[in-house]
Amino acid sequence: MLSVVSQWFDTSNLMPHGYCLLWNPLLLWVFVTSDLIIAASYYSIPFALWFFAKRRPDIQNRWLIILFGLFVMACGTTHFFDVLNIWYPNYWTDALVRIITAILSLTTAIVLWIIMPSALKAPSVQQLETANNKYKGSAQYARSLIEASLDPLVTISTEGKIMDVNVATEKITGVERQKLIGSDFSEYFTEPDKARQVYEEVYAKGFVMDYPLAIYHTSGYVTDVLYNATAYQDESGHVAGVFAAARNITERKTYEEQLKIANRELEAFAYSVSHDLRAPLRGIDGWSLALLEDYGHTLDEQAQGYLETVRSETQRMGQLIDDLLLLSRVSRGELNNEQVDLSAIAQTVSERLQRAEPERKIEFVIQSNLSTRGDARLLEVVLTNLLSNACKFTALRSEAKIEFFHIIERDKKSNTPYQLFVIRDNGVGFDMAHAQNLFGAFQRLHKASEYPGTGIGLATVQRIVHRHHGRIWAEAHLDQGATFFFTLGDSA
């Protein structure tokens, strides 16, 4: 074994390469100088590759850089041995180096051809520049959208640190953007613990909507806001942070306070109407009745008629007060949201109407299983008014027919289904030229002498429907009946 190893370093039977060059000084130094320069250049390339790899940790296939560096260093070593062999014939060692170089060369060549398809797919410099410019344009567009918002917008990291803000955030906090970025987002709320609790809720649910909070300004001014936030994910699907917006509701709260005051004043007025006006009306009606009962035999027929008119008008005034109070109440108060059986309510109302006019022949056709979500008490007012109107305006028909059913329609924009409720009668109808006045308070399309009423009912119906986020309208022709259509917000 030792003899084989010693053979690699035995130069006694070999002739230096200088003899081949006849020891010509010029030729000799040309070979030496060029081989040393080539070797030095080869040796510098792996260090350049190492420096590049260290500065660019994002580079993939780093093993290929190592392989290429070894191949280049081996090539440089062969040139170094060419210089040594001029004076010292280490041909066996040179042969070993060349074998190693050949293996590395072949391996590198094979690997390069293997990775060639994926390398060809790599984007060119021009493509990278185009993509970079497009990214800059998108980033600028996104920044413009963010800055255009009047609401404070904030991007928050998973650690609760602010990553980005818009100008509106600087204004509402009184803190510059550079100082905001990197700080804890909860520091700027009057209740930091509550703000952090909402932030954790965003991570748990993915979003939070209209959560009431308050942001304080460095001057001490406090702004009431509704906090809306959503979690966003990275490419791997993990939550990367939270994007939050704060809607300034200071002005809205002022309006709400003013509305509360107005409602209290309206309640006081309604109380006054209900108690202070009813008493004299009851007195007028009562004394008129007493006058008829005690002294009616001394009055002629015309005087008795006058007293009956007085009583009729006071009773009408009482009904008008009741209707106005109802119209006032449906515009205020909390709206209950429950499952309501409209078919059952309509059936109850129709039976009550038939008992009130037993001499009439009225056919009610009520579709079963009509239901929606809403305030049962207010929806009963809607059906009572609409069905009562249908009864009233079919009075001249020997056989009145009133229908209540629904149609499934689709929203033209979202294509989502919703219920369209319909009440149809075969009564006298009305002229569509005056349909715009149909739902106004005190608006009448028929004479009070022909069809009694206060003109408040349909205005009340419209307010209730609007409070349920719905719409109501009507279609009719003179002497051909009328059809009322209405939707309710949660009936889809």
Residue pairs with C-beta under 8 A, 6 or more apart in sequence:
7 92
8 92
8 93
8 96
9 90
9 92
9 93
10 92
11 88
11 89
11 90
11 91
14 89
14 91
15 89
16 85
16 86
16 87
16 88
16 89
17 82
17 85
17 86
17 89
18 28
18 86
18 87
21 27
21 28
21 31
21 86
28 86
31 82
31 83
31 86
32 83
32 86
35 79
35 80
35 82
35 83
36 79
36 80
36 83
38 76
38 79
39 76
39 77
39 79
39 80
39 83
40 76
41 76
42 72
42 73
42 75
42 76
42 77
42 79
43 73
43 76
45 69
45 72
45 73
46 69
46 70
46 72
46 73
49 65
49 68
49 69
50 65
50 69
52 59
52 65
53 59
53 62
53 65
59 65
61 115
64 111
64 115
67 104
67 107
67 108
67 111
68 108
70 104
71 101
71 104
71 105
71 107
71 108
74 97
74 100
74 101
74 104
74 105
75 101
75 105
77 97
77 101
78 94
78 97
78 98
78 101
81 90
81 93
81 94
81 97
82 94
84 90
84 94
85 91
85 94
123 131
146 153
146 164
146 166
147 166
147 167
149 166
149 168
149 245
150 168
150 248
151 168
151 245
151 246
151 247
151 248
152 165
152 166
152 168
152 169
152 171
152 172
152 173
152 215
152 225
152 245
152 246
152 248
153 165
153 166
153 168
153 169
153 243
153 244
153 245
154 162
154 164
154 165
154 169
154 185
154 243
154 244
154 245
154 246
155 162
155 163
155 164
155 165
155 241
155 242
155 243
155 244
156 162
156 163
156 185
156 199
156 241
156 242
156 243
156 244
157 163
157 241
158 239
158 240
158 241
160 184
160 185
160 186
160 196
160 199
161 182
161 183
161 184
161 185
162 180
162 181
162 182
162 183
162 184
162 185
163 181
163 241
164 181
165 177
165 180
165 181
167 177
169 177
169 180
170 176
170 177
170 180
172 215
172 217
172 223
172 246
172 248
173 180
173 188
173 215
173 216
173 217
173 218
174 217
174 218
174 219
175 188
175 218
185 195
185 199
185 244
186 192
186 193
186 195
186 196
186 199
188 215
188 216
189 195
189 213
189 214
189 215
189 216
190 213
190 214
190 215
190 216
190 222
191 213
191 214
194 213
195 213
195 227
198 208
198 211
198 213
198 227
198 229
199 229
199 242
201 208
202 208
202 229
202 230
202 231
202 242
202 244
203 231
203 239
203 242
206 230
206 231
207 228
207 229
207 230
207 231
208 227
208 228
208 229
208 230
209 228
210 226
210 227
210 228
210 247
211 226
211 227
211 228
212 224
212 225
212 226
212 227
213 224
213 225
213 226
213 227
213 246
214 222
214 223
214 224
214 225
215 222
215 223
215 225
215 246
216 222
216 223
217 223
223 248
223 250
224 248
224 249
224 250
224 253
225 246
225 247
225 248
225 249
226 246
226 247
226 249
227 244
227 245
227 246
228 244
228 245
228 246
228 247
229 242
229 243
229 244
229 245
230 242
230 243
231 239
231 241
231 242
231 243
232 239
232 240
232 241
232 242
232 243
233 239
233 240
234 240
263 332
266 328
266 332
267 332
270 325
270 328
270 329
273 321
273 324
273 325
274 321
274 325
277 321
278 318
278 321
281 314
281 317
281 318
281 321
282 318
284 310
284 314
285 311
285 314
285 315
285 318
288 307
288 310
288 311
288 314
289 311
291 307
292 299
292 304
292 307
292 308
292 311
296 304
296 307
299 307
316 452
316 454
319 454
320 454
320 456
323 454
323 456
323 457
323 460
324 456
326 381
326 456
326 460
327 441
327 456
327 459
327 460
327 463
330 378
330 381
330 460
330 463
330 464
330 467
331 463
331 467
335 374
335 375
335 378
335 467
335 468
336 374
336 375
336 376
336 377
337 373
337 374
337 375
337 490
338 373
338 374
338 375
338 376
339 371
339 372
339 373
340 371
340 372
340 373
340 374
340 375
340 376
340 379
341 370
341 371
342 370
342 371
342 372
342 379
342 383
342 404
342 421
343 366
343 367
343 368
343 369
343 370
343 371
343 404
345 376
345 379
345 380
345 383
346 364
346 366
346 370
346 383
346 387
346 404
347 364
347 366
349 380
349 383
349 384
349 387
349 388
350 364
350 366
350 387
350 402
353 362
353 387
353 388
353 391
354 360
354 362
354 364
357 391
360 395
360 400
361 398
361 399
361 400
362 391
362 394
362 400
362 401
362 402
363 399
363 400
363 401
363 402
364 387
364 402
364 403
364 404
365 401
365 402
365 403
365 404
365 405
366 403
366 404
366 405
367 404
367 405
367 406
370 404
370 405
370 406
370 419
370 421
372 379
372 419
372 488
372 490
372 491
373 488
373 490
373 491
374 468
374 488
374 489
374 490
375 464
375 467
375 468
378 464
378 467
378 468
379 464
379 468
379 488
381 460
381 461
381 464
382 461
382 464
382 465
382 486
383 404
385 457
385 458
385 460
385 461
386 423
386 461
386 484
387 402
387 404
387 423
388 457
389 457
389 458
390 402
390 423
390 425
390 427
390 482
391 400
391 402
392 427
392 451
392 452
392 453
393 425
393 427
393 428
393 429
393 446
393 451
393 482
394 400
394 401
394 402
394 425
394 426
394 427
394 428
395 427
395 451
396 427
396 428
397 426
397 427
400 425
400 426
400 427
401 425
401 426
402 423
402 424
402 425
403 422
403 423
403 424
403 425
404 421
404 422
404 423
405 421
405 422
406 419
406 420
406 421
406 422
407 419
407 420
407 422
408 417
408 418
408 419
408 420
409 417
409 418
409 419
409 420
410 416
410 417
410 418
411 417
411 418
411 492
416 492
417 492
418 487
418 491
418 492
419 487
419 488
419 491
419 492
420 485
420 486
420 487
421 485
421 486
421 487
421 488
421 491
422 483
422 484
422 485
423 483
423 484
424 481
424 482
424 483
424 484
425 481
425 482
425 483
426 480
426 481
427 481
427 482
428 446
428 478
428 479
429 476
429 477
429 478
429 479
429 480
429 481
429 482
430 438
430 445
430 446
430 476
430 478
430 482
431 445
431 476
431 478
432 475
432 476
432 477
434 445
435 473
435 474
435 476
437 443
437 445
438 445
438 458
438 474
439 458
439 459
439 461
439 462
439 472
440 459
441 455
441 456
441 459
442 454
442 455
442 456
443 455
443 458
443 459
444 453
444 455
461 472
461 486
462 472
465 471
465 472
465 486
465 487
465 488
468 488
468 489
468 490
469 488
469 489
469 490
470 486
470 487
470 488
470 489
470 491
471 486
471 487
472 484
472 485
472 486
472 487
473 484
473 485
473 486
474 482
474 483
474 484
474 485
475 482
475 483
475 485
476 482
476 483
